[in-house]
Amino acid sequence: MSDSPSQHERTQAEADVVSRHLPEGYTAEHVAATDNARSSDEDPTSPPEPQDSLRLQGGDIHREIFKIGARSKLGQRSATFGAPTIRRSSTFLPKNHVPASEQRAPGGFRRQFMQQQNRLSATSNPVTRTFVSFLALYGDFAGEDLAESVDDSVAATEDEEDAPATETRPLLGRRKSTRRPIKPGDAGTTKSFFTLLKAFIGTGIMFLPKAFNNGGILFSSITLIAVSLLSCLSFHLLLLCRKRYGGGYGELGSAIGGPKLRSLILGSITLSQIGFVCSGIIFIAENLRSFLNAVTPGPTMPVSTVVLIAIQLVVLIPLALIRDISRLGPAALLADIFIFIGLFYIWYYDISTIAANGLHPTVQLFNPHDFTLTIGSAIFTYEGIGLILPIQSSMAEPSKFPRLLYIVMVIITVIFTSVGALCYATFGDKTRVEIITNYPQTSKLVNAIQFLYSIAILVGTPVQLFPATRIIETKIFGERASGKRSSAMKWKKNALRTALTVLCALISIFGASDLDKFVALIGAFACVPLVYIYPAFLHLRGVAKSPMVKAGDIVLCVVGTGAMVYSTAVTISTWVRQ
């Protein structure tokens, strides 16, 4: 059966492309005719035929290229050709099947082998499938008809490490990318659900009972629900920006607002993480002090909070020197386990006490004196914004992440509100910042929870410090500085990590006098911009189109800025007065 017109036209188009790049006066027509069993009669009156392409230098190598043009000049087979047509179903062909016609093209056999080995992924496929297509694209290059501009810095070739020249050293350096390869996500919905749950439930939940004491049970409950709704809105805006621009939080800031906004976002992340670490150090010191007072018999000299903070450095400094954060995973998991054990005990004790004795007589619906501290503490509690984008990237189906996030937000809001309200309803104005110290200190179970809880948070603290450490290291030493190549660089980084850990301890000593105010200050000054101001600003500059949406973003930015300034000022003034 004769070739279809479309196939013949495609062959002719390929020949036209090839002919523009071949020297004139050479051909492979008679070879092509022989390969296709075609006979031709010589006309003695015709002009002399071109020379054989084999006469060219390297003619046997580029012979197939000349055959492309030669085959296009062959006539179509007669319609009376009676050979049966063999039709092959594509059902049983491999996924990366390359037709025989493409394998006959120059480089086709190797291309077919590489595709079968799955070495060409969706992100690394060449822009052309065949050599002819590449020539057509190369011809358009001179006319600067580019579909997409290429960033030379992404594919820049870096110099090899300094090494003595030897016979075995490569002449050309390896080609390196400025970015690490992105590993495709493989986490299922269930795994991502528990990861999100662990991201939001941290040490901040233990400061909520005191926050309810500062604001009153009704006002604090409304505040937590409002903070949860506003946080969901901000997370939604951040995910929309991620969907359009890709990348992490800081990269979104760079893509939409430039390097200064990226530095501002990373600075806020650093401050918030240092604040989380300092509050955890104070919390550990206070709990260990209560534990020692409870288990030590007789009138012994109580250990001061400053001494307990200094003792923690013996554990924190070596852990802070660990480069691979995955090695800290078991410690973080241990902290999460003891947090949930503490929560179950709190629910059991509070519900049983309220059922037997009722609400504490000093419970207030609204506390007009210290209610502003509740706002900062509530925002501090929702500390998982830094892990939202990484968790979405780890999912096998990222499109399911928004719905999963909203479900988790509802669950943790119920948990936060129940813990704060129940503890405040149980102890009233006697509620302490370290809520575990409110429970019977003569109970061995309470003592065990206090000690294990403190140790678990202690070994998990470097996990929270790790993001701040990496941001500061990158800012000071650059992204390419590695301790694997230079011992001096390694010890410089060790000194920086040690100094940062000691700085956190010094800040903790300063904030240990009023932990609830310290937590409120971190939440108001460092967490409010991350949760409310930056996502709305990024959405306003990079995604929002309609005037209504832009107005909503502006309102959220203004409200977030006002809340940050007001809460920070009131918290500082309250702290100074006392």
NUDRENSE-829327 format. One line per 5 residues: number of its first residue (from 1); for each residue x, y, z of C-alpha. Coordinates in steps of 0.1 Angstrom, whole numbers, plus 5000, padded with zeros to 4 digits. Example, Ala and Ser with C-alpha at 12.3 -4.5 7.8 and 13.67 -1.06 7.14 Angstrom:
2
1) 5123:4955:5078 ~ 5137:4989:5071
END
This chain:
578
1) 5000:5000:5000 ~ 5013:5035:4992 ~ 5025:5059:5018 ~ 4999:5084:5031 ~ 5003:5119:5017
6) 5009:5133:5052 ~ 5038:5109:5057 ~ 5053:5118:5023 ~ 5050:5155:5031 ~ 5067:5150:5064
11) 5096:5131:5047 ~ 5099:5160:5022 ~ 5099:5186:5050 ~ 5127:5167:5068 ~ 5147:5166:5036
16) 5143:5203:5031 ~ 5156:5210:5065 ~ 5186:5187:5060 ~ 5195:5201:5026 ~ 5201:5235:5040
21) 5230:5221:5061 ~ 5246:5198:5035 ~ 5273:5207:5009 ~ 5261:5209:4973 ~ 5272:5184:4946
26) 5270:5153:4968 ~ 5243:5128:4971 ~ 5234:5092:4981 ~ 5204:5087:4958 ~ 5216:5055:4941
31) 5223:5040:4976 ~ 5188:5049:4987 ~ 5174:5035:4956 ~ 5192:5003:4961 ~ 5181:5000:4998
36) 5145:5004:4987 ~ 5147:4980:4957 ~ 5140:5007:4932 ~ 5154:5004:4896 ~ 5160:5035:4875
41) 5170:5039:4838 ~ 5199:5061:4830 ~ 5191:5090:4805 ~ 5222:5097:4784 ~ 5210:5133:4777
46) 5207:5142:4814 ~ 5233:5163:4830 ~ 5261:5145:4850 ~ 5249:5133:4884 ~ 5264:5147:4917
51) 5293:5129:4932 ~ 5289:5102:4958 ~ 5288:5115:4994 ~ 5313:5088:5003 ~ 5340:5109:4986
56) 5337:5135:5014 ~ 5359:5133:5044 ~ 5342:5110:5069 ~ 5316:5101:5043 ~ 5308:5068:5058
61) 5299:5085:5091 ~ 5274:5110:5078 ~ 5261:5087:5051 ~ 5227:5083:5067 ~ 5222:5121:5067
66) 5226:5122:5029 ~ 5201:5093:5026 ~ 5174:5114:5042 ~ 5173:5138:5013 ~ 5177:5109:4988
71) 5147:5090:5001 ~ 5125:5120:4997 ~ 5131:5119:4959 ~ 5119:5084:4955 ~ 5086:5079:4939
76) 5056:5065:4958 ~ 5050:5028:4954 ~ 5024:5017:4929 ~ 4989:5013:4941 ~ 4989:4978:4928
81) 5016:4967:4951 ~ 5001:4935:4966 ~ 5023:4928:4996 ~ 5001:4923:5027 ~ 5002:4951:5053
86) 5012:4940:5088 ~ 4993:4961:5114 ~ 5008:4961:5148 ~ 4987:4970:5178 ~ 5001:4996:5201
91) 4986:4978:5231 ~ 5016:4955:5235 ~ 5043:4980:5226 ~ 5065:4993:5255 ~ 5058:5027:5269
96) 5089:5044:5254 ~ 5087:5026:5221 ~ 5106:5043:5193 ~ 5095:5034:5157 ~ 5120:5018:5134
101) 5120:5048:5112 ~ 5133:5070:5141 ~ 5158:5044:5151 ~ 5173:5045:5116 ~ 5179:5083:5120
106) 5214:5093:5132 ~ 5216:5086:5169 ~ 5183:5069:5170 ~ 5195:5036:5184 ~ 5212:5052:5214
111) 5182:5075:5220 ~ 5159:5044:5220 ~ 5182:5026:5245 ~ 5182:5056:5269 ~ 5145:5059:5268
116) 5141:5023:5276 ~ 5164:5028:5306 ~ 5141:5056:5319 ~ 5170:5081:5319 ~ 5149:5108:5303
121) 5125:5121:5328 ~ 5097:5147:5324 ~ 5120:5174:5336 ~ 5151:5164:5316 ~ 5136:5155:5282
126) 5154:5172:5253 ~ 5135:5199:5234 ~ 5138:5178:5203 ~ 5132:5140:5197 ~ 5152:5136:5165
131) 5183:5149:5148 ~ 5163:5165:5121 ~ 5141:5184:5146 ~ 5172:5196:5162 ~ 5185:5210:5129
136) 5152:5229:5124 ~ 5154:5243:5159 ~ 5191:5253:5153 ~ 5181:5271:5121 ~ 5156:5292:5141
141) 5183:5301:5166 ~ 5200:5326:5143 ~ 5167:5344:5140 ~ 5164:5347:5178 ~ 5130:5332:5178
146) 5132:5317:5213 ~ 5102:5304:5230 ~ 5117:5307:5264 ~ 5148:5326:5277 ~ 5174:5305:5294
151) 5191:5315:5326 ~ 5228:5309:5320 ~ 5235:5309:5358 ~ 5214:5278:5363 ~ 5235:5257:5340
156) 5268:5275:5346 ~ 5299:5253:5348 ~ 5318:5256:5380 ~ 5355:5251:5384 ~ 5367:5219:5400
161) 5383:5220:5434 ~ 5419:5230:5435 ~ 5440:5199:5431 ~ 5475:5192:5417 ~ 5475:5185:5379
166) 5481:5148:5372 ~ 5476:5125:5342 ~ 5444:5111:5357 ~ 5428:5145:5363 ~ 5399:5153:5338
171) 5406:5181:5313 ~ 5370:5194:5317 ~ 5354:5200:5350 ~ 5321:5184:5360 ~ 5290:5203:5351
176) 5271:5213:5383 ~ 5237:5228:5389 ~ 5231:5256:5413 ~ 5202:5237:5428 ~ 5198:5203:5443
181) 5176:5179:5423 ~ 5141:5180:5436 ~ 5130:5147:5449 ~ 5094:5139:5440 ~ 5070:5136:5469
186) 5058:5102:5479 ~ 5040:5108:5512 ~ 5004:5096:5514 ~ 4975:5115:5529 ~ 4976:5097:5563
191) 5014:5103:5568 ~ 5010:5139:5558 ~ 4981:5143:5582 ~ 5002:5132:5612 ~ 5031:5152:5600
196) 5010:5184:5600 ~ 4996:5175:5634 ~ 5031:5172:5648 ~ 5041:5205:5631 ~ 5015:5225:5650
201) 5014:5208:5683 ~ 5046:5218:5701 ~ 5056:5234:5734 ~ 5034:5264:5727 ~ 5003:5244:5738
206) 5017:5243:5773 ~ 5016:5282:5775 ~ 4979:5284:5766 ~ 4964:5279:5801 ~ 4983:5310:5813
211) 4971:5328:5782 ~ 4935:5320:5792 ~ 4942:5333:5826 ~ 4954:5366:5811 ~ 4925:5370:5788
216) 4895:5353:5804 ~ 4879:5320:5793 ~ 4855:5335:5768 ~ 4878:5361:5752 ~ 4906:5336:5749
221) 4884:5310:5733 ~ 4871:5336:5707 ~ 4907:5348:5701 ~ 4920:5312:5694 ~ 4891:5306:5669
226) 4897:5340:5652 ~ 4935:5333:5650 ~ 4928:5299:5635 ~ 4905:5314:5608 ~ 4929:5341:5599
231) 4957:5316:5598 ~ 4938:5294:5574 ~ 4932:5324:5552 ~ 4969:5333:5552 ~ 4979:5297:5545
236) 4955:5297:5516 ~ 4971:5329:5502 ~ 5006:5314:5506 ~ 4996:5282:5488 ~ 4982:5302:5459
241) 5015:5320:5456 ~ 5033:5287:5457 ~ 5011:5273:5430 ~ 5020:5301:5407 ~ 5056:5308:5414
246) 5069:5276:5431 ~ 5097:5274:5457 ~ 5098:5280:5494 ~ 5088:5309:5515 ~ 5119:5329:5510
251) 5120:5321:5473 ~ 5084:5334:5469 ~ 5096:5366:5485 ~ 5125:5369:5461 ~ 5103:5361:5431
256) 5076:5386:5440 ~ 5092:5413:5460 ~ 5129:5410:5454 ~ 5160:5401:5475 ~ 5151:5426:5503
261) 5117:5409:5509 ~ 5134:5375:5509 ~ 5159:5387:5535 ~ 5130:5402:5556 ~ 5111:5368:5555
266) 5142:5348:5564 ~ 5150:5373:5592 ~ 5115:5368:5607 ~ 5119:5330:5605 ~ 5152:5333:5623
271) 5137:5355:5651 ~ 5107:5332:5655 ~ 5128:5300:5657 ~ 5152:5316:5682 ~ 5121:5327:5702
276) 5107:5291:5702 ~ 5141:5278:5713 ~ 5144:5304:5742 ~ 5109:5297:5754 ~ 5116:5260:5754
281) 5148:5264:5774 ~ 5130:5285:5800 ~ 5102:5259:5801 ~ 5127:5231:5806 ~ 5145:5250:5834
286) 5113:5257:5853 ~ 5100:5222:5850 ~ 5133:5207:5861 ~ 5133:5231:5891 ~ 5098:5220:5901
291) 5108:5183:5896 ~ 5139:5187:5918 ~ 5120:5205:5945 ~ 5094:5177:5945 ~ 5117:5147:5946
296) 5145:5161:5968 ~ 5138:5153:6005 ~ 5143:5178:6033 ~ 5150:5215:6033 ~ 5175:5216:6005
301) 5188:5247:5987 ~ 5167:5251:5955 ~ 5186:5252:5922 ~ 5181:5285:5904 ~ 5167:5288:5869
306) 5199:5304:5857 ~ 5220:5274:5868 ~ 5196:5250:5851 ~ 5197:5270:5819 ~ 5235:5269:5819
311) 5235:5231:5825 ~ 5214:5227:5794 ~ 5242:5241:5773 ~ 5262:5209:5780 ~ 5236:5190:5760
316) 5225:5217:5735 ~ 5259:5227:5721 ~ 5270:5192:5710 ~ 5236:5186:5694 ~ 5237:5220:5677
321) 5269:5209:5659 ~ 5250:5181:5640 ~ 5248:5189:5603 ~ 5223:5163:5592 ~ 5189:5173:5607
326) 5175:5138:5600 ~ 5197:5125:5628 ~ 5177:5146:5652 ~ 5145:5129:5641 ~ 5143:5104:5670
331) 5147:5132:5695 ~ 5119:5152:5679 ~ 5097:5121:5678 ~ 5103:5115:5715 ~ 5093:5150:5724
336) 5061:5146:5704 ~ 5053:5114:5722 ~ 5057:5130:5757 ~ 5037:5160:5746 ~ 5007:5138:5738
341) 5012:5118:5770 ~ 5011:5151:5789 ~ 4979:5162:5770 ~ 4961:5130:5779 ~ 4969:5134:5816
346) 4958:5171:5815 ~ 4924:5161:5800 ~ 4919:5133:5824 ~ 4928:5153:5855 ~ 4909:5185:5845
351) 4877:5168:5835 ~ 4876:5147:5866 ~ 4884:5177:5889 ~ 4857:5199:5872 ~ 4832:5171:5874
356) 4838:5167:5911 ~ 4843:5204:5922 ~ 4829:5225:5893 ~ 4846:5256:5879 ~ 4872:5275:5899
361) 4856:5305:5916 ~ 4881:5329:5902 ~ 4874:5321:5865 ~ 4866:5353:5844 ~ 4850:5356:5810
366) 4872:5386:5802 ~ 4903:5400:5819 ~ 4906:5437:5810 ~ 4941:5441:5824 ~ 4962:5415:5805
371) 4941:5405:5776 ~ 4966:5417:5750 ~ 4991:5390:5762 ~ 4965:5364:5750 ~ 4968:5376:5714
376) 5005:5371:5712 ~ 5004:5337:5730 ~ 4976:5325:5707 ~ 4996:5334:5676 ~ 5028:5318:5691
381) 5009:5285:5695 ~ 5002:5282:5657 ~ 5039:5277:5651 ~ 5037:5254:5620 ~ 5037:5279:5591
386) 5074:5272:5584 ~ 5066:5235:5577 ~ 5035:5240:5555 ~ 5053:5243:5522 ~ 5078:5215:5528
391) 5050:5191:5538 ~ 5030:5199:5507 ~ 5061:5192:5486 ~ 5066:5158:5502 ~ 5031:5147:5492
396) 5025:5123:5463 ~ 4993:5143:5455 ~ 4999:5179:5465 ~ 4964:5189:5453 ~ 4949:5172:5483
401) 4970:5193:5507 ~ 4947:5223:5512 ~ 4917:5202:5523 ~ 4940:5182:5546 ~ 4954:5214:5561
406) 4920:5228:5569 ~ 4910:5195:5586 ~ 4941:5196:5607 ~ 4935:5233:5616 ~ 4900:5224:5629
411) 4914:5195:5650 ~ 4943:5215:5666 ~ 4920:5245:5673 ~ 4897:5221:5693 ~ 4927:5207:5711
416) 4942:5241:5719 ~ 4909:5255:5731 ~ 4901:5225:5752 ~ 4935:5224:5769 ~ 4935:5262:5777
421) 4899:5263:5788 ~ 4900:5232:5809 ~ 4932:5241:5827 ~ 4920:5276:5835 ~ 4886:5263:5846
426) 4904:5239:5869 ~ 4930:5262:5885 ~ 4916:5297:5879 ~ 4939:5326:5888 ~ 4964:5300:5903
431) 4972:5289:5867 ~ 5010:5289:5862 ~ 5030:5294:5830 ~ 5044:5259:5833 ~ 5011:5242:5836
436) 5025:5208:5846 ~ 5037:5224:5879 ~ 5000:5230:5888 ~ 4994:5193:5891 ~ 5000:5173:5923
441) 5038:5173:5929 ~ 5035:5143:5952 ~ 5023:5121:5924 ~ 5050:5099:5909 ~ 5032:5100:5876
446) 5033:5138:5875 ~ 5070:5138:5885 ~ 5078:5113:5857 ~ 5059:5133:5831 ~ 5077:5165:5842
451) 5112:5149:5840 ~ 5107:5130:5807 ~ 5088:5159:5792 ~ 5117:5182:5800 ~ 5144:5158:5787
456) 5124:5152:5755 ~ 5120:5189:5747 ~ 5157:5194:5756 ~ 5170:5170:5730 ~ 5144:5182:5705
461) 5154:5219:5709 ~ 5182:5217:5682 ~ 5156:5208:5656 ~ 5139:5242:5661 ~ 5173:5259:5662
466) 5184:5243:5629 ~ 5165:5266:5605 ~ 5178:5297:5621 ~ 5214:5283:5622 ~ 5213:5275:5585
471) 5199:5309:5575 ~ 5226:5327:5595 ~ 5254:5305:5581 ~ 5243:5310:5546 ~ 5241:5348:5551
476) 5276:5349:5566 ~ 5296:5322:5547 ~ 5275:5318:5515 ~ 5257:5289:5501 ~ 5288:5272:5487
481) 5309:5272:5519 ~ 5313:5237:5531 ~ 5332:5223:5560 ~ 5339:5191:5541 ~ 5365:5209:5520
486) 5380:5232:5546 ~ 5387:5224:5582 ~ 5389:5262:5589 ~ 5354:5267:5575 ~ 5341:5238:5596
491) 5354:5252:5628 ~ 5341:5287:5619 ~ 5306:5272:5615 ~ 5311:5253:5648 ~ 5320:5285:5665
496) 5289:5302:5651 ~ 5266:5274:5662 ~ 5281:5275:5697 ~ 5278:5312:5699 ~ 5241:5311:5687
501) 5233:5285:5713 ~ 5249:5305:5741 ~ 5230:5336:5728 ~ 5198:5317:5732 ~ 5207:5308:5767
506) 5214:5344:5776 ~ 5181:5355:5761 ~ 5164:5328:5781 ~ 5180:5341:5813 ~ 5166:5375:5805
511) 5131:5362:5797 ~ 5128:5337:5825 ~ 5114:5363:5849 ~ 5081:5365:5830 ~ 5078:5336:5806
516) 5042:5344:5796 ~ 5052:5380:5785 ~ 5082:5367:5767 ~ 5061:5342:5747 ~ 5035:5370:5739
521) 5064:5392:5727 ~ 5078:5366:5704 ~ 5043:5358:5690 ~ 5035:5395:5684 ~ 5068:5407:5670
526) 5081:5377:5651 ~ 5052:5354:5643 ~ 5025:5380:5632 ~ 5045:5391:5601 ~ 5051:5355:5591
531) 5015:5344:5595 ~ 4995:5374:5584 ~ 5015:5402:5568 ~ 5039:5385:5544 ~ 5014:5360:5528
536) 4989:5388:5522 ~ 5016:5411:5507 ~ 5029:5383:5485 ~ 4994:5375:5472 ~ 4987:5412:5467
541) 5019:5417:5446 ~ 5020:5384:5427 ~ 4986:5368:5424 ~ 4956:5391:5431 ~ 4939:5406:5401
546) 4904:5419:5410 ~ 4900:5450:5431 ~ 4880:5431:5457 ~ 4908:5406:5463 ~ 4934:5433:5464
551) 4914:5452:5490 ~ 4911:5421:5511 ~ 4949:5416:5510 ~ 4954:5452:5520 ~ 4930:5449:5549
556) 4948:5418:5561 ~ 4982:5435:5559 ~ 4969:5466:5578 ~ 4952:5445:5605 ~ 4984:5423:5609
561) 5007:5454:5611 ~ 4984:5470:5636 ~ 4982:5439:5657 ~ 5019:5435:5657 ~ 5027:5471:5667
566) 4999:5473:5694 ~ 5006:5439:5709 ~ 5043:5444:5710 ~ 5040:5479:5725 ~ 5015:5468:5752
571) 5035:5437:5761 ~ 5067:5456:5765 ~ 5050:5483:5786 ~ 5034:5457:5808 ~ 5067:5440:5813
576) 5085:5472:5822 ~ 5058:5482:5847 ~ 5061:5450:5866
END
